[in-house]
């Protein structure tokens, strides 16, 4: 289950990669293009999607990181200029959470002596060393999950020869989406049938629509 716990935050990005890549590949396959066009169209979609997912995630988390950094900088200044008032504030926070005033004071004093900034960051803002945001790391993880998902449909459509490539890719993608549904169900401790059927059905419908769009509207 530790593996599932590590994978869990990035299942949506992997599913996005699978569906995005499958949609592009099926759409071009429906248009009847050759293998060379399929290769470059799928690869371009994979690269563009990977970069876009990483850039969006980095921009979003960078804003949160800057907010955290600003809160910690302001708190550091208050601890240097008004340490007694900050100790009283920390004591009050622990009292509001159920500690007796005497115990809250002792805890506040001991934590302040150990690491005043860390104590205030956790009590006031919920910021701990483990929860500090790393925008670059998370952006790379999101990009990697998207790319891993997008790689499968692209390889399937490129490596499978002949007129069956679209159908075989369709089946491969359905199996991959079913797997993501099963993993999500295992993590959530729910029956896997509904998540599997829901994820595969949505993906199958999306691929069918893009294939028909390519078939109907190609020049």
For each residue, the residues with C-beta under 8 A, 3 or more apart:
1: 4 5 186
2: 5 6
3: 6 7
4: 1 7 8 183 186 187
5: 1 2 8 187
6: 2 3
7: 3 4 10 11 183 187
8: 4 5 11 183 184 187
9: 141
10: 7 13 14 141 142 144 145
11: 7 8 14 15 145 180 183 184 187
12: 15 16
13: 10 16 17 53 142 145 146 149
14: 10 11 17 18 145 146 148 149 180
15: 11 12 18 19 149 177 180 199 203
16: 12 13 19 20 49 53 146 149
17: 13 14 20 21 46 49 50 53 145 146 147 148 149 150 151
18: 14 15 21 22 149 150 152 153 173 176 177 180 203
19: 15 16 22 23 149 173 177 203 206 207
20: 16 17 23 24 45 49 146 150
21: 17 18 24 25 42 45 46 49 149 150 151 152 153 154
22: 18 19 25 26 153 169 170 173 203 206 207 210
23: 19 20 26 27 206 207 210
24: 20 21 27 28 41 42 45 210
25: 21 22 28 29 38 41 42 45 153 154 156 157 169
26: 22 23 29 30 153 157 166 169 170 207 208 210 211 214
27: 23 24 30 31 210 211 213 214
28: 24 25 31 33 37 38 41 42 214
29: 25 26 32 33 38 157 165 166 169 211 214
30: 26 27 166 210 211 212 213 214 215 218
31: 27 28 214 215 217 218
32: 29 214 215 218
33: 28 29 37 38 41 218
34: 37 38
35: 38 39 158 161
36: 39 40
37: 28 33 34 40 41
38: 25 28 29 33 34 35 41 42 157 158
39: 35 36 42 43 158
40: 36 37 43 44
41: 24 25 28 33 37 38 44 45
42: 21 24 25 28 38 39 45 46 153 154 157 158
43: 39 40 46 47 154
44: 40 41 47 48
45: 20 21 24 25 41 42 48 49 150 154
46: 17 21 42 43 49 50 147 150 151 154
47: 43 44 50 51
48: 44 45 51 52
49: 16 17 20 21 45 46 52 53 146 147 150
50: 17 46 47 53 54 143 146 147 150
51: 47 48 54 55 143
52: 48 49 55 56
53: 13 16 17 49 50 56 57 142 143 146
54: 50 51 57 58 139 140 142 143 146
55: 51 52 58 59 139
56: 52 53 59 60
57: 53 54 60 61 135 138 139 142 143
58: 54 55 61 62 135 136 138 139
59: 55 56 62 63
60: 56 57 63 64
61: 57 58 64 65 133 134 135 138 139
62: 58 59 65 66 135
63: 59 60 66 67
64: 60 61 67 68 133 135
65: 61 62 68 69 133 134 135
66: 62 63 69 70
67: 63 64 70 71
68: 64 65 71 72 125 127 132 133
69: 65 66 72 73
70: 66 67 73 74
71: 67 68 74 75 121 125 127
72: 68 69 75 76 117 121 125 127
73: 69 70 76 77
74: 70 71 77 78
75: 71 72 78 79 117 120 121 124 125
76: 72 73 79 80 117
77: 73 74 80 81
78: 74 75 81 82 85 86
79: 75 76 82 83 86 116 117 120
80: 76 77 83
81: 77 78
82: 78 79 85 86
83: 79 80 86 87 112 116
84: 87 88
85: 78 82 88 89
86: 78 79 82 83 89 90 112 116 120
87: 83 84 90 91 108 109 112
88: 84 85 91 92
89: 85 86 92 93 120 124
90: 86 87 93 94 108 111 112 119 120 123
91: 87 88 94 95 101 104 105 108
92: 88 89 95 96 104
93: 89 90 96 97 123 124
94: 90 91 97 99 103 104 107 108 123
95: 91 92 99 100 101 104
96: 92 93
97: 93 94
98:
99: 94 95 103 104 107
100: 95 103 104
101: 91 95 104 105
102: 105 106
103: 94 99 100 106 107
104: 91 92 94 95 99 100 101 107 108
105: 91 101 102 108 109
106: 102 103 109 110
107: 94 99 103 104 110 111
108: 87 90 91 94 104 105 111 112 119
109: 87 105 106 112 113
110: 106 107 113 114
111: 90 107 108 114 115 116 118 119
112: 83 86 87 90 108 109 116 119
113: 109 110 116
114: 110 111 118 119
115: 111 118 119
116: 79 83 86 111 112 113 119 120
117: 72 75 76 79 120 121
118: 111 114 115 121 122 128 129
119: 90 108 111 112 114 115 116 122 123
120: 75 79 86 89 90 116 117 123 124 125
121: 71 72 75 117 118 124 125 127 128
122: 118 119 125 126 127 128
123: 90 93 94 119 120
124: 75 89 93 120 121
125: 68 71 72 75 120 121 122
126: 122 131
127: 68 71 72 121 122 131 132
128: 118 121 122 131 132
129: 118 132
130:
131: 126 127 128
132: 68 127 128 129
133: 61 64 65 68 138
134: 61 65 137 138
135: 57 58 61 62 64 65 138 139
136: 58 139 140
137: 134 140 141
138: 57 58 61 133 134 135 141 142
139: 54 55 57 58 61 135 136 142 143
140: 54 136 137 143 144
141: 9 10 137 138 144 145
142: 10 13 53 54 57 138 139 145 146
143: 50 51 53 54 57 139 140 146 147
144: 10 140 141 147 148
145: 10 11 13 14 17 141 142 148 149
146: 13 14 16 17 20 49 50 53 54 142 143 149 150
147: 17 46 49 50 143 144 150 151
148: 14 17 144 145 151 152
149: 13 14 15 16 17 18 19 21 145 146 152 176
150: 17 18 20 21 45 46 49 50 146 147 153 154
151: 17 21 46 147 148 154 155
152: 18 21 148 149 155 156 172 173 176
153: 18 21 22 25 26 42 150 156 157 169 172 173 176
154: 21 25 42 43 45 46 150 151 157 158
155: 151 152 158 159
156: 25 152 153 159 160 165 168 169 172 173
157: 25 26 29 38 42 153 154 160 165 166 169
158: 35 38 39 42 154 155
159: 155 156
160: 156 157 164 165 168 169
161: 35 165
162: 165
163: 166
164: 160 167 168
165: 29 156 157 160 161 162 168 169
166: 26 29 30 157 163 169 170 211
167: 164 170 171
168: 156 160 164 165 171 172
169: 22 25 26 29 153 156 157 160 165 166 172 173
170: 22 26 166 167 173 174 204 207 211
171: 167 168 174 175
172: 152 153 156 168 169 175 176
173: 18 19 22 152 153 156 169 170 176 177 203 207
174: 170 171 177 178 200 203 204
175: 171 172 178 179
176: 18 149 152 153 172 173 179 180
177: 15 18 19 173 174 180 181 199 200 202 203 204
178: 174 175 181 182 196 199 200
179: 175 176 182 183
180: 11 14 15 18 176 177 183 184 199
181: 177 178 184 185 192 195 196 197 198 199 200
182: 178 179 185 186 192 195 196
183: 4 7 8 11 179 180 186 187
184: 8 11 180 181 187 188 195 199
185: 181 182 188 190 191 192 194 195 196
186: 1 4 182 183 189 192
187: 4 5 7 8 11 183 184
188: 184 185 195
189: 186
190: 185 194 195
191: 185 194
192: 181 182 185 186 195 196
193: 196 197
194: 185 190 191 197 198
195: 181 182 184 185 188 190 192 198 199
196: 178 181 182 185 192 193 199 200
197: 181 193 194 200 201
198: 181 194 195 201 202
199: 15 177 178 180 181 184 195 196 202 203
200: 174 177 178 181 196 197 203 204
201: 197 198 204 205
202: 177 198 199 205 206
203: 15 18 19 22 173 174 177 199 200 206 207
204: 170 174 177 200 201 207 208
205: 201 202 208 209
206: 19 22 23 202 203 209 210
207: 19 22 23 26 170 173 203 204 210 211
208: 26 204 205 211 212
209: 205 206 212 213
210: 22 23 24 26 27 30 206 207 213 214
211: 26 27 29 30 166 170 207 208 214 215
212: 30 208 209 215 216
213: 27 30 209 210 216 217
214: 26 27 28 29 30 31 32 210 211 217 218
215: 30 31 32 211 212 218
216: 212 213
217: 31 213 214
218: 30 31 32 33 214 215
219:
